[in-house]
Amino acid sequence: MEHVMGYQYDMLIYNVRIASMQDNELPYGELPPHAIAIKDGKIAALIPSDNSLDEAVKHAKNVIDAASLVPLNEDDNAKAKLPWLLPGFIDCHTHLVYGGNRAEEFEMRLQGASYVDIAQRGGGIKGTVEKTRRSDELPLLHSAIKRAKRLCEEGVTTIEVKSGYGLDLDTEVRMLRVAKSLEQHLPVSIKTTYLGAHALPDEFAEDSDGYIDFICDKALPHIASQNLADAVDVFCETIGFSTSQTERVFSCAQQHGLPIKAHVEQLSDSKGAVLAAKYDALSVDHIEYLADNDIPLLAQSGTVAVLLPGAFYYLSEVQKPPVNALRTHNIPMAIATDFNPGSSPLASILTAINMSCVLFQLTPEEALRGATLHGASALGLQDRGVIEAGKLADLTLWDIETPAELAYCINGHRPIAVFKEGKRV
């Protein structure tokens, strides 16, 4: 129903159970029955479902009875079931702008080809770099829209997108521009991360320090001056960049006022997380080989641990991140898809949530907090990821009996409604 007189709220949503993700000591931050009042894209108030609700309805331009959106079953006796309202999901680690794909390599690997064989035939990350460099902005955009749309269909309302498949200035800038422009095509917020130190390009094959010079002296200053990146990331690893090279990039990022994220401890304990904590990194990502005694440093720096079960699964890894030690030190754990062409072509945040439970033994509540509240923290965002007054009205509505169903069932659910900054999309 719509009221055309003066109104206090743009929208009111009632008849919902709320998994707010607030830290109120109740599972999923569940709240007692409330309606959500929305004004100017934000949650204006949580209104108790009592007599005050009748008054609030009169002051709302649009009123949504969420129970009416749930299909009735014959055995429901026409009694409306209350759906669950959750914050919009936040995919805080993706690489979804790139040229081509690696399906052919996947097939070759399963037919017995080694990584070296594939690389010699122009595959691997260098193959993606070549295809991305050859791609104009429009084809990059079209393929990125297709991938991001899959995420949005599952209730993702914020996506972080990294560069790192150009490794030269022009292509990295093109990737970041394409990523930012996704907001014009889909109901989603985009945060961009410059990941120039992802791999060594052919033109610097014998000069990794020279490539770090290029990043610090040319690429990063230009990208910062154009406001193309919200953060800077480095792949600090035996097959990536050393801690001393990583520190040069971190220091340069800091000089340009850009926060740090870091791919660390995925394949070995290179002490990248220790370095990231020293620079107050927003997040350390992968962290399968993170040493237990380094974890207190993350607590001191307020750094989020981002778990990426898609890459763990796809690469058939066996070393799991130190989840129990992270719990012991109250380190927030975020969950993300790591959507990329080589090690995690995963276009499903719900599958990542399930994988984090099955592979890493997170509880469903930990996993759902990881894809909402802690995903926001991993991006330095304090305005979303939780349902409370003052936060963005990025919301998802689900026909489920309990939030645990979203972690339990693989590809079994889609939201019955998604709201991006207070607008139903």
ZAMI-35699 format. One record per residue: y, x, z of N, C-alpha, C in turn; chain. Coordinates in steps of 0.02 Angstrom, whole numbers, plus 50000, padded with zeros to 5 digits. Layout:
BEGIN
- Y:X:Z:Y:X:Z:Y:X:Z:A
...
//
This chain:
BEGIN
- 49940:50042:50000:50000:50000:50000:50062:50044:50000:A
- 50116:50017:49972:50178:50056:49968:50236:50014:49995:A
- 50276:50046:50037:50335:50013:50065:50397:50042:50032:A
- 50439:49998:50002:50496:50023:49963:50559:50031:50005:A
- 50559:50007:50068:50618:50015:50110:50624:50088:50133:A
- 50676:50103:50173:50684:50170:50199:50622:50192:50238:A
- 50606:50255:50235:50544:50277:50268:50555:50344:50302:A
- 50517:50353:50355:50520:50414:50395:50469:50466:50369:A
- 50413:50441:50340:50360:50484:50316:50346:50471:50243:A
- 50327:50523:50206:50307:50514:50136:50238:50482:50132:A
- 50195:50500:50180:50126:50475:50178:50098:50472:50249:A
- 50053:50424:50259:50016:50420:50322:49942:50412:50304:A
- 49900:50454:50332:49827:50450:50321:49795:50431:50388:A
- 49758:50376:50388:49726:50356:50451:49653:50338:50440:A
- 49618:50322:50494:49546:50310:50493:49509:50374:50470:A
- 49522:50428:50504:49488:50492:50490:49464:50523:50555:A
- 49410:50562:50550:49392:50609:50603:49422:50676:50582:A
- 49451:50712:50628:49490:50772:50611:49456:50835:50638:A
- 49435:50879:50593:49413:50947:50611:49473:50992:50600:A
- 49515:50999:50651:49581:51030:50641:49579:51105:50635:A
- 49525:51137:50660:49518:51210:50665:49567:51239:50716:A
- 49600:51196:50756:49639:51221:50812:49591:51253:50863:A
- 49617:51296:50904:49577:51328:50956:49584:51286:51020:A
- 49550:51228:51021:49556:51183:51078:49491:51177:51118:A
- 49446:51225:51106:49382:51230:51141:49334:51174:51123:A
- 49350:51133:51073:49303:51084:51047:49276:51108:50981:A
- 49213:51090:50964:49185:51112:50900:49231:51093:50841:A
- 49244:51141:50798:49285:51132:50738:49357:51111:50756:A
- 49377:51118:50818:49444:51096:50839:49452:51021:50831:A
- 49398:50984:50842:49401:50911:50832:49456:50881:50876:A
- 49492:50833:50847:49545:50797:50883:49523:50725:50896:A
- 49549:50694:50949:49537:50622:50958:49568:50584:50899:A
- 49553:50518:50893:49578:50481:50835:49654:50484:50827:A
- 49676:50511:50773:49747:50517:50756:49756:50500:50682:A
- 49816:50480:50665:49836:50476:50595:49879:50538:50580:A
- 49878:50559:50517:49917:50617:50495:49979:50590:50459:A
- 50038:50606:50485:50100:50587:50453:50127:50648:50415:A
- 50145:50637:50351:50166:50692:50308:50237:50680:50283:A
- 50277:50733:50285:50346:50729:50260:50364:50795:50228:A
- 50390:50794:50167:50413:50854:50131:50359:50908:50128:A
- 50298:50886:50115:50243:50933:50104:50211:50962:50166:A
- 50236:50942:50225:50209:50968:50288:50183:50911:50332:A
- 50141:50931:50379:50117:50883:50429:50175:50871:50478:A
- 50203:50811:50476:50262:50796:50518:50241:50778:50589:A
- 50183:50744:50595:50161:50723:50662:50087:50703:50659:A
- 50054:50709:50716:49987:50680:50726:49998:50621:50773:A
- 49984:50561:50747:50002:50500:50783:49939:50468:50811:A
- 49935:50458:50877:49875:50428:50907:49859:50360:50875:A
- 49794:50347:50867:49773:50284:50835:49773:50228:50888:A
- 49832:50211:50911:49840:50156:50958:49897:50112:50933:A
- 49930:50078:50977:49984:50033:50955:50040:50068:50917:A
- 50051:50134:50933:50105:50171:50900:50091:50180:50825:A
- 50026:50174:50806:50009:50182:50735:50038:50124:50694:A
- 50035:50063:50721:50062:50005:50685:50135:50016:50668:A
- 50171:50045:50715:50242:50057:50704:50252:50111:50651:A
- 50211:50165:50655:50216:50220:50607:50203:50196:50536:A
- 50155:50149:50528:50138:50123:50461:50200:50094:50427:A
- 50242:50061:50467:50302:50029:50438:50352:50081:50412:A
- 50346:50142:50437:50395:50194:50418:50367:50244:50368:A
- 50310:50227:50337:50279:50273:50288:50284:50243:50218:A
- 50304:50285:50171:50309:50261:50101:50241:50244:50073:A
- 50192:50289:50084:50124:50277:50061:50077:50280:50120:A
- 50030:50234:50122:49981:50232:50178:49911:50234:50148:A
- 49870:50281:50172:49802:50287:50147:49753:50273:50204:A
- 49712:50221:50195:49657:50208:50240:49598:50249:50215:A
- 49585:50306:50247:49534:50353:50222:49465:50321:50220:A
- 49451:50275:50267:49385:50243:50268:49372:50205:50203:A
- 49426:50179:50172:49417:50141:50110:49396:50185:50051:A
- 49402:50251:50059:49383:50296:50004:49309:50315:50007:A
- 49275:50296:50061:49203:50312:50069:49162:50257:50038:A
- 49118:50274:49990:49076:50222:49960:49030:50192:50013:A
- 49022:50126:50012:48979:50092:50060:48907:50092:50035:A
- 48859:50106:50079:48788:50098:50064:48766:50028:50086:A
- 48711:50005:50057:48686:49938:50075:48671:49933:50150:A
- 48646:49988:50179:48627:49985:50250:48686:49995:50297:A
- 48746:50001:50270:48805:50009:50313:48832:49942:50339:A
- 48802:49887:50314:48825:49821:50334:48901:49813:50324:A
- 48924:49842:50269:48995:49838:50250:49042:49865:50303:A
- 49014:49906:50349:49057:49936:50400:49082:50003:50374:A
- 49146:50012:50372:49175:50074:50345:49156:50134:50388:A
- 49137:50188:50356:49121:50251:50391:49182:50295:50388:A
- 49198:50327:50444:49258:50369:50445:49242:50438:50416:A
- 49279:50459:50364:49268:50526:50335:49300:50579:50379:A
- 49283:50642:50365:49312:50699:50402:49369:50729:50362:A
- 49423:50745:50396:49480:50780:50366:49480:50852:50390:A
- 49482:50899:50343:49485:50970:50358:49546:51002:50325:A
- 49567:51060:50348:49618:51097:50310:49590:51115:50240:A
- 49635:51124:50192:49613:51150:50127:49582:51219:50135:A
- 49531:51234:50095:49499:51300:50099:49545:51354:50070:A
- 49538:51414:50097:49577:51472:50076:49529:51526:50055:A
- 49528:51542:49990:49485:51596:49964:49527:51660:49964:A
- 49517:51701:50016:49564:51755:50029:49545:51821:49996:A
- 49495:51822:49951:49477:51884:49916:49442:51865:49850:A
- 49480:51869:49795:49451:51859:49728:49480:51909:49679:A
- 49444:51916:49623:49467:51958:49566:49461:51914:49503:A
- 49488:51854:49504:49467:51807:49451:49506:51812:49386:A
- 49553:51859:49380:49585:51871:49315:49553:51933:49283:A
- 49517:51924:49229:49486:51980:49193:49465:51958:49124:A
- 49453:52006:49080:49430:51991:49012:49354:51994:49008:A
- 49326:51950:48966:49254:51951:48954:49214:51930:49015:A
- 49150:51951:49014:49107:51940:49073:49052:51992:49070:A
- 49006:51992:49118:48954:52042:49120:48883:52011:49117:A
- 48878:51952:49086:48813:51918:49082:48762:51960:49045:A
- 48785:51995:48993:48739:52036:48954:48710:52093:48996:A
- 48753:52123:49037:48730:52177:49082:48680:52151:49133:A
- 48693:52091:49158:48648:52059:49206:48578:52053:49176:A
- 48578:52031:49113:48515:52024:49077:48482:52093:49067:A
- 48522:52143:49047:48495:52211:49036:48465:52240:49100:A
- 48499:52229:49156:48475:52255:49220:48407:52225:49237:A
- 48400:52161:49224:48337:52127:49241:48281:52144:49191:A
- 48301:52176:49136:48251:52201:49088:48236:52275:49100:A
- 48265:52303:49154:48247:52371:49174:48299:52424:49161:A
- 48355:52407:49131:48407:52457:49118:48439:52479:49184:A
- 48455:52543:49190:48487:52568:49251:48563:52561:49245:A
- 48597:52571:49301:48670:52568:49302:48699:52620:49254:A
- 48667:52680:49253:48690:52735:49209:48681:52714:49135:A
- 48623:52684:49120:48612:52659:49051:48668:52612:49030:A
- 48682:52565:49074:48732:52514:49059:48801:52545:49050:A
- 48818:52593:49094:48883:52627:49090:48889:52666:49024:A
- 48834:52698:49004:48835:52737:48942:48844:52692:48880:A
- 48825:52629:48887:48834:52582:48832:48901:52546:48836:A
- 48946:52572:48879:49013:52544:48884:49018:52486:48933:A
- 48969:52480:48979:48970:52424:49026:49000:52444:49093:A
- 48982:52406:49144:49009:52418:49211:49083:52401:49214:A
- 49116:52427:49266:49186:52411:49276:49229:52435:49217:A
- 49208:52491:49186:49247:52517:49129:49244:52469:49070:A
- 49188:52434:49063:49182:52384:49011:49231:52326:49023:A
- 49237:52305:49086:49284:52251:49102:49356:52275:49093:A
- 49370:52338:49110:49437:52366:49100:49454:52364:49026:A
- 49408:52386:48984:49421:52387:48912:49435:52317:48885:A
- 49393:52268:48905:49403:52199:48882:49467:52169:48908:A
- 49486:52187:48970:49547:52159:48999:49608:52189:48966:A
- 49606:52254:48952:49662:52287:48917:49673:52257:48848:A
- 49618:52235:48816:49623:52208:48748:49645:52135:48748:A
- 49643:52102:48806:49658:52031:48810:49733:52018:48817:A
- 49758:51972:48776:49827:51951:48783:49832:51903:48843:A
- 49894:51886:48859:49906:51845:48919:49873:51777:48915:A
- 49876:51746:48855:49849:51677:48849:49774:51673:48860:A
- 49733:51715:48827:49661:51711:48841:49644:51728:48914:A
- 49681:51776:48943:49670:51792:49014:49685:51731:49057:A
- 49740:51696:49040:49759:51637:49079:49707:51582:49072:A
- 49685:51568:49010:49637:51514:48999:49572:51525:49038:A
- 49547:51587:49037:49485:51601:49073:49496:51597:49148:A
- 49554:51620:49172:49569:51618:49243:49577:51546:49268:A
- 49608:51503:49227:49615:51432:49245:49545:51401:49253:A
- 49501:51416:49207:49433:51388:49209:49398:51408:49274:A
- 49405:51471:49294:49372:51495:49356:49405:51464:49418:A
- 49472:51466:49419:49507:51439:49478:49495:51364:49486:A
- 49487:51329:49430:49475:51257:49432:49411:51242:49470:A
- 49359:51284:49459:49295:51274:49495:49307:51278:49570:A
- 49348:51326:49591:49362:51333:49663:49401:51272:49689:A
- 49451:51251:49651:49492:51194:49671:49450:51130:49679:A
- 49399:51123:49637:49356:51063:49639:49320:51057:49706:A
- 49312:51113:49741:49278:51112:49806:49328:51110:49865:A
- 49392:51100:49850:49440:51092:49903:49478:51156:49921:A
- 49476:51206:49877:49516:51266:49888:49588:51251:49869:A
- 49635:51265:49914:49706:51252:49901:49748:51315:49901:A
- 49719:51373:49921:49753:51437:49917:49703:51490:49894:A
- 49722:51530:49845:49678:51583:49819:49716:51649:49816:A
- 49686:51701:49842:49712:51769:49832:49681:51797:49768:A
- 49721:51829:49726:49696:51858:49663:49719:51931:49660:A
- 49671:51976:49649:49686:52047:49644:49690:52069:49571:A
- 49730:52120:49558:49727:52153:49494:49672:52206:49499:A
- 49672:52257:49456:49623:52309:49463:49575:52317:49404:A
- 49584:52275:49351:49544:52284:49291:49587:52306:49232:A
- 49646:52333:49248:49689:52362:49196:49694:52436:49205:A
- 49710:52457:49267:49715:52528:49286:49768:52565:49247:A
- 49809:52528:49209:49870:52556:49179:49925:52506:49197:A
- 49987:52525:49186:50041:52482:49211:50045:52416:49174:A
- 50042:52418:49107:50051:52356:49068:49998:52304:49086:A
- 49935:52324:49089:49882:52274:49101:49883:52249:49172:A
- 49896:52293:49221:49901:52271:49290:49957:52220:49299:A
- 50014:52233:49267:50070:52186:49270:50050:52120:49237:A
- 50017:52124:49180:49994:52064:49144:49947:52022:49188:A
- 49900:52056:49222:49853:52021:49266:49889:51985:49323:A
- 49937:52020:49353:49973:51990:49410:50017:51931:49388:A
- 50047:51938:49327:50087:51882:49301:50043:51821:49288:A
- 49985:51833:49257:49938:51778:49243:49917:51745:49308:A
- 49900:51785:49358:49879:51758:49423:49933:51712:49452:A
- 49995:51737:49453:50050:51697:49481:50059:51632:49443:A
- 50048:51634:49377:50061:51574:49336:50009:51520:49346:A
- 49953:51535:49379:49902:51484:49392:49931:51425:49431:A
- 49981:51439:49473:50013:51385:49512:50044:51332:49468:A
- 50063:51351:49406:50094:51302:49361:50042:51257:49328:A
- 49978:51275:49333:49926:51238:49297:49877:51202:49343:A
- 49875:51221:49407:49827:51192:49454:49861:51179:49521:A
- 49836:51131:49560:49865:51117:49626:49842:51168:49678:A
- 49868:51229:49672:49844:51284:49715:49901:51333:49727:A
- 49901:51364:49786:49947:51420:49799:49911:51484:49783:A
- 49946:51532:49752:49917:51596:49734:49953:51652:49772:A
- 49914:51696:49802:49940:51758:49831:49911:51815:49790:A
- 49953:51861:49768:49931:51915:49724:49927:51981:49762:A
- 49878:52021:49744:49868:52087:49774:49861:52140:49719:A
- 49900:52194:49725:49895:52249:49677:49839:52296:49699:A
- 49787:52300:49657:49728:52342:49671:49722:52395:49616:A
- 49776:52434:49606:49773:52487:49556:49719:52538:49573:A
- 49711:52552:49638:49660:52601:49661:49593:52566:49669:A
- 49568:52539:49613:49504:52504:49611:49450:52550:49583:A
- 49468:52586:49532:49423:52634:49500:49466:52684:49462:A
- 49434:52737:49437:49470:52789:49401:49468:52774:49326:A
- 49526:52766:49293:49525:52753:49221:49506:52816:49182:A
- 49482:52807:49121:49459:52864:49080:49513:52917:49071:A
- 49576:52895:49065:49629:52944:49051:49643:52990:49111:A
- 49616:52973:49170:49622:53016:49229:49553:53038:49253:A
- 49504:53039:49208:49434:53050:49228:49424:53112:49270:A
- 49461:53165:49256:49452:53228:49294:49510:53241:49342:A
- 49550:53190:49356:49610:53201:49396:49625:53140:49440:A
- 49583:53129:49491:49593:53070:49533:49659:53074:49572:A
- 49678:53135:49593:49743:53141:49628:49801:53125:49581:A
- 49794:53143:49518:49845:53126:49469:49852:53051:49461:A
- 49796:53015:49465:49798:52942:49459:49833:52912:49520:A
- 49821:52940:49580:49856:52916:49640:49931:52930:49633:A
- 49949:52988:49603:50020:53002:49589:50050:52947:49546:A
- 50013:52928:49493:50036:52876:49447:50047:52810:49485:A
- 49999:52792:49528:50006:52729:49567:50068:52732:49611:A
- 50076:52787:49647:50130:52792:49697:50199:52803:49666:A
- 50200:52841:49611:50265:52860:49582:50290:52810:49530:A
- 50243:52775:49496:50263:52733:49441:50243:52660:49449:A
- 50177:52648:49457:50152:52579:49455:50176:52538:49514:A
- 50164:52563:49574:50180:52524:49634:50256:52510:49640:A
- 50299:52560:49629:50371:52544:49632:50392:52490:49582:A
- 50364:52492:49521:50382:52442:49471:50357:52372:49493:A
- 50295:52368:49515:50266:52304:49535:50303:52275:49595:A
- 50322:52319:49642:50360:52296:49700:50429:52271:49680:A
- 50461:52306:49634:50529:52287:49613:50530:52221:49576:A
- 50473:52204:49543:50468:52141:49506:50440:52084:49549:A
- 50425:52098:49613:50396:52048:49658:50331:52018:49631:A
- 50290:52060:49602:50228:52036:49571:50170:52035:49620:A
- 50175:52071:49676:50120:52075:49723:50142:52056:49793:A
- 50098:52022:49828:50110:52004:49899:50078:52055:49946:A
- 50034:52098:49919:50000:52148:49960:49973:52202:49914:A
- 49949:52256:49945:49919:52312:49908:49850:52326:49938:A
- 49801:52338:49894:49731:52349:49914:49707:52415:49884:A
- 49657:52445:49916:49625:52507:49891:49550:52502:49902:A
- 49511:52526:49853:49438:52532:49862:49424:52601:49891:A
- 49421:52604:49957:49409:52667:49993:49334:52675:50003:A
- 49303:52718:49963:49230:52723:49963:49208:52786:49928:A
- 49146:52807:49938:49120:52867:49906:49127:52863:49830:A
- 49118:52803:49801:49125:52795:49729:49195:52771:49710:A
- 49239:52765:49760:49308:52743:49747:49356:52799:49762:A
- 49397:52791:49814:49449:52840:49830:49440:52864:49902:A
- 49458:52927:49914:49449:52958:49979:49500:52929:50029:A
- 49488:52943:50093:49535:52918:50144:49604:52949:50135:A
- 49607:53012:50115:49673:53044:50106:49710:53012:50047:A
- 49673:52998:49992:49704:52964:49935:49725:52893:49954:A
- 49682:52859:49991:49696:52791:50014:49759:52790:50057:A
- 49766:52840:50101:49824:52841:50146:49888:52851:50106:A
- 49886:52888:50052:49946:52896:50011:49968:52829:49983:A
- 49920:52789:49960:49937:52723:49933:49963:52677:49989:A
- 49930:52678:50047:49952:52637:50103:50024:52654:50123:A
- 50038:52719:50126:50104:52742:50146:50157:52720:50096:A
- 50140:52725:50032:50185:52704:49979:50197:52628:49982:A
- 50144:52590:49994:50150:52517:49999:50197:52499:50057:A
- 50189:52534:50112:50230:52522:50171:50304:52535:50156:A
- 50317:52589:50119:50386:52606:50100:50417:52550:50058:A
- 50376:52514:50021:50401:52459:49979:50396:52391:50013:A
- 50379:52392:50078:50378:52330:50117:50319:52285:50101:A
- 50265:52313:50074:50207:52273:50057:50151:52283:50107:A
- 50121:52229:50132:50065:52236:50179:50002:52262:50145:A
- 49954:52284:50187:49894:52318:50165:49833:52273:50171:A
- 49788:52278:50121:49720:52252:50126:49675:52309:50104:A
- 49611:52307:50122:49569:52364:50105:49496:52346:50094:A
- 49468:52368:50037:49396:52367:50025:49367:52428:50062:A
- 49331:52418:50116:49306:52475:50155:49235:52463:50179:A
- 49201:52519:50191:49134:52519:50223:49085:52471:50189:A
- 49091:52464:50122:49043:52422:50085:48977:52459:50074:A
- 48983:52524:50057:48923:52562:50039:48909:52620:50087:A
- 48959:52638:50127:48951:52694:50174:49004:52688:50228:A
- 48996:52724:50282:49047:52725:50334:49097:52782:50319:A
- 49147:52765:50279:49197:52815:50258:49258:52816:50304:A
- 49257:52776:50357:49314:52770:50404:49377:52741:50372:A
- 49366:52703:50318:49423:52668:50288:49453:52615:50333:A
- 49410:52582:50373:49435:52530:50418:49479:52560:50473:A
- 49460:52619:50497:49501:52654:50547:49570:52668:50520:A
- 49572:52692:50458:49636:52706:50425:49676:52642:50414:A
- 49641:52588:50391:49675:52525:50379:49706:52498:50443:A
- 49670:52504:50499:49695:52480:50563:49758:52519:50583:A
- 49759:52584:50568:49817:52626:50584:49880:52600:50549:A
- 49869:52569:50489:49925:52542:50451:49932:52466:50461:A
- 49902:52440:50515:49907:52369:50532:49888:52324:50473:A
- 49833:52341:50440:49811:52302:50382:49801:52229:50399:A
- 49817:52186:50351:49802:52115:50358:49727:52104:50365:A
- 49688:52141:50323:49616:52131:50324:49579:52193:50302:A
- 49517:52198:50326:49469:52246:50299:49411:52205:50272:A
- 49391:52220:50210:49346:52176:50173:49281:52211:50154:A
- 49226:52175:50157:49156:52197:50148:49127:52221:50215:A
- 49145:52281:50237:49130:52310:50304:49057:52308:50325:A
- 49009:52311:50279:48939:52312:50298:48922:52374:50340:A
- 48955:52430:50327:48940:52492:50362:48991:52509:50416:A
- 49030:52460:50437:49079:52471:50490:49044:52489:50556:A
- 49064:52545:50586:49033:52567:50649:49059:52524:50707:A
- 49013:52505:50752:49031:52463:50809:49089:52492:50849:A
- 49089:52559:50858:49141:52588:50902:49209:52594:50867:A
- 49213:52575:50803:49278:52572:50769:49310:52502:50774:A
- 49270:52453:50796:49294:52383:50795:49352:52371:50843:A
- 49354:52402:50903:49412:52390:50946:49480:52406:50913:A
- 49480:52453:50866:49542:52470:50830:49568:52410:50790:A
- 49521:52369:50763:49541:52310:50726:49572:52258:50772:A
- 49546:52254:50833:49575:52208:50882:49647:52228:50899:A
- 49657:52293:50906:49724:52318:50923:49775:52305:50867:A
- 49752:52310:50804:49798:52302:50748:49803:52230:50724:A
- 49763:52185:50753:49764:52115:50732:49737:52105:50661:A
- 49691:52148:50641:49664:52147:50573:49604:52099:50568:A
- 49602:52060:50515:49548:52012:50503:49490:52047:50467:A
- 49429:52031:50486:49369:52056:50451:49350:52004:50398:A
- 49350:52023:50334:49332:51976:50281:49261:51991:50258:A
- 49217:51942:50267:49147:51948:50248:49138:51919:50178:A
- 49100:51955:50137:49092:51936:50066:49017:51932:50050:A
- 48985:51877:50070:48913:51872:50062:48890:51867:49989:A
- 48936:51848:49944:48917:51844:49873:48898:51912:49845:A
- 48938:51963:49861:48924:52031:49836:48861:52058:49870:A
- 48853:52045:49934:48793:52066:49972:48730:52037:49938:A
- 48733:51973:49921:48677:51940:49888:48665:51967:49817:A
- 48719:51972:49779:48712:51988:49708:48688:52060:49698:A
- 48708:52104:49744:48687:52175:49739:48622:52189:49778:A
- 48592:52136:49805:48530:52143:49844:48537:52195:49899:A
- 48593:52193:49935:48605:52239:49990:48561:52222:50050:A
- 48553:52269:50095:48513:52256:50155:48553:52269:50220:A
- 48605:52311:50216:48646:52326:50275:48697:52270:50286:A
- 48690:52235:50343:48733:52177:50357:48795:52199:50396:A
- 48850:52163:50389:48909:52178:50430:48893:52167:50504:A
- 48927:52203:50549:48912:52200:50620:48940:52137:50654:A
- 48912:52080:50636:48939:52015:50658:48941:52009:50734:A
- 48887:52029:50768:48886:52022:50841:48940:52063:50874:A
- 48951:52124:50849:49003:52167:50878:49072:52139:50863:A
- 49081:52110:50804:49145:52078:50788:49158:52019:50835:A
- 49105:51980:50849:49112:51925:50897:49131:51951:50967:A
- 49097:52004:50988:49109:52032:51055:49182:52050:51065:A
- 49213:52076:51012:49283:52099:51017:49332:52046:50991:A
- 49306:51984:50980:49349:51928:50958:49389:51943:50895:A
- 49357:51979:50849:49390:51992:50784:49382:51930:50740:A
- 49437:51901:50715:49429:51844:50670:49391:51863:50607:A
- 49342:51822:50588:49302:51835:50528:49318:51783:50475:A
- 49344:51807:50419:49358:51763:50362:49300:51767:50312:A
- 49293:51714:50272:49241:51710:50221:49275:51700:50154:A
- 49254:51737:50102:49283:51728:50035:49229:51737:49982:A
- 49245:51717:49921:49195:51720:49867:49189:51790:49837:A
- 49243:51830:49840:49245:51894:49803:49233:51882:49729:A
- 49253:51825:49703:49241:51807:49633:49260:51865:49587:A
- 49211:51897:49554:49225:51952:49508:49168:51956:49458:A
- 49178:51990:49401:49126:51989:49349:49065:52032:49361:A
- 49072:52081:49407:49018:52130:49413:48971:52120:49472:A
- 49000:52108:49532:48958:52107:49592:48958:52040:49629:A
- 49000:51992:49607:49000:51926:49640:49030:51873:49595:A
- 48996:51856:49540:49023:51802:49496:49009:51734:49528:A
- 49043:51722:49584:49030:51665:49627:49090:51618:49627:A
- 49084:51561:49594:49140:51514:49587:49133:51456:49636:A
- 49113:51472:49699:49100:51419:49747:49112:51442:49818:A
- 49165:51417:49849:49179:51435:49919:49126:51404:49965:A
- 49100:51345:49947:49049:51314:49989:48984:51355:49989:A
- 48967:51385:49932:48908:51428:49929:48919:51491:49971:A
- 48980:51518:49968:48996:51577:50009:48990:51560:50083:A
- 49012:51500:50102:49006:51477:50171:48933:51473:50192:A
- 48891:51443:50148:48820:51438:50163:48788:51507:50168:A
- 48805:51551:50121:48777:51619:50121:48795:51657:50184:A
- 48856:51647:50209:48877:51683:50269:48835:51661:50329:A
- 48812:51598:50328:48768:51574:50382:48697:51601:50373:A
- 48670:51595:50312:48601:51614:50300:48592:51690:50302:A
- 48637:51727:50270:48629:51800:50263:48657:51838:50323:A
- 48712:51814:50351:48746:51851:50405:48741:51817:50473:A
- 48707:51759:50476:48696:51722:50538:48760:51697:50572:A
- 48811:51682:50533:48868:51647:50563:48848:51576:50578:A
- 48882:51545:50626:48872:51474:50638:48912:51435:50586:A
- 48894:51372:50572:48935:51333:50525:49009:51330:50546:A
- 49021:51325:50611:49091:51323:50634:49126:51389:50619:A
- 49094:51446:50632:49124:51510:50617:49139:51516:50542:A
- 49092:51493:50501:49100:51498:50428:49158:51454:50404:A
- 49163:51392:50430:49217:51348:50409:49285:51372:50434:A
- 49287:51399:50495:49350:51429:50519:49367:51490:50475:A
- 49315:51525:50452:49325:51584:50410:49356:51569:50342:A
- 49343:51508:50317:49370:51488:50252:49433:51445:50258:A
- 49458:51439:50320:49520:51401:50331:49569:51444:50373:A
- 49564:51437:50438:49610:51471:50484:49612:51547:50475:A
- 49553:51578:50475:49551:51651:50471:49564:51676:50400:A
- 49548:51635:50350:49566:51653:50281:49641:51657:50274:A
- 49677:51611:50307:49750:51612:50305:49776:51676:50339:A
- 49747:51694:50396:49769:51754:50432:49757:51817:50390:A
- 49703:51818:50352:49687:51876:50310:49739:51886:50255:A
- 49778:51834:50241:49832:51839:50192:49901:51840:50225:A
- 49902:51844:50291:49966:51846:50327:50002:51779:50325:A
- 49965:51724:50316:49996:51658:50310:49987:51620:50376:A
- 50042:51603:50407:50039:51566:50471:50053:51491:50462:A
- 50063:51470:50399:50085:51400:50388:50029:51355:50363:A
- 49967:51378:50365:49912:51338:50338:49846:51358:50370:A
- 49792:51323:50351:49726:51340:50377:49707:51303:50440:A
- 49753:51260:50465:49742:51223:50527:49781:51158:50522:A
- 49754:51104:50552:49788:51040:50551:49826:51032:50616:A
- 49892:51042:50611:49936:51030:50669:50007:51020:50642:A
- 50048:50989:50682:50117:50974:50661:50153:51038:50642:A
- 50189:51035:50586:50228:51091:50562:50194:51132:50508:A
- 50128:51124:50501:50091:51162:50450:50094:51126:50383:A
- 50080:51164:50329:50076:51133:50263:50023:51078:50263:A
- 50036:51025:50228:49988:50970:50221:49940:50985:50164:A
- 49903:51040:50171:49848:51057:50126:49784:51032:50160:A
- 49756:50977:50134:49703:50941:50170:49647:50921:50123:A
- 49586:50917:50150:49529:50894:50111:49492:50840:50151:A
- 49468:50790:50116:49434:50733:50147:49362:50731:50122:A
- 49315:50723:50169:49243:50730:50153:49202:50670:50179:A
- 49157:50647:50137:49110:50594:50156:49048:50628:50186:A
- 49054:50647:50250:49000:50682:50285:48995:50655:50356:A
- 48937:50666:50388:48928:50645:50457:48954:50698:50506:A
- 48950:50761:50486:48972:50816:50529:48996:50873:50484:A
- 49047:50911:50505:49070:50968:50464:49014:51018:50448:A
- 48963:51022:50491:48908:51069:50478:48875:51057:50411:A
- 48878:50995:50386:48847:50979:50321:48876:51023:50265:A
- 48939:51041:50271:48971:51081:50218:48941:51151:50214:A
- 48916:51176:50270:48884:51242:50271:48809:51237:50257:A
- 48780:51180:50275:48707:51171:50272:48681:51159:50201:A
- 48719:51121:50162:48693:51099:50096:48724:51140:50040:A
- 48681:51167:49997:48706:51207:49940:48722:51160:49882:A
- 48784:51161:49861:48809:51121:49804:48796:51047:49814:A
- 48801:51024:49876:48788:50953:49889:48850:50911:49899:A
- 48908:50942:49903:48969:50904:49921:49028:50923:49878:A
- 49070:50873:49866:49137:50883:49840:49184:50840:49882:A
- 49245:50861:49892:49291:50818:49932:49304:50752:49896:A
- 49312:50699:49936:49329:50634:49906:49404:50628:49894:A
- 49443:50673:49925:49514:50678:49910:49539:50746:49931:A
- 49588:50773:49894:49621:50836:49911:49696:50824:49910:A
- 49730:50849:49960:49803:50844:49964:49832:50915:49965:A
- 49876:50928:49917:49910:50993:49914:49983:50982:49930:A
- 50005:51011:49986:50074:51002:50010:50093:50929:50010:A
- 50047:50888:50037:50060:50818:50048:50051:50772:49988:A
- 50035:50801:49930:50024:50759:49871:49949:50756:49856:A
- 49924:50695:49844:49854:50688:49826:49844:50714:49754:A
- 49796:50757:49745:49788:50790:49679:49720:50774:49648:A
//
